[in-house]
């Protein structure tokens, strides 16, 4: 599977690279390796059934949705990197969405 980056360059999908990013978001959270494996397996199956190429933004959005169901703190951590929050207001807006 090929990942289309935001600048339109392409690179091979790396499960280990994505898993590292997810684990950073899950640091000190009650999440097991099995839960991460299941999350990645499910997402990879979804991406592979659609196409041979997937955008990095799709990957990020799908991971955020999955983390939101798994652990809200991990979700916010991942979202802050994926969405590149510019300031505290953007962070507060995202937190506000969680409480709705």
Protein Blocks (a to p, Z undefined) as FASTA:
>chain_A
ZZddfkopacdddfklmmmmmmmmmgoiacdfklmmmmmmmmmmmmmmmmmcdcfklmmm
mmmmmmmmmomklmmmmmmmmnopabfklmmmmmmmmmZZ
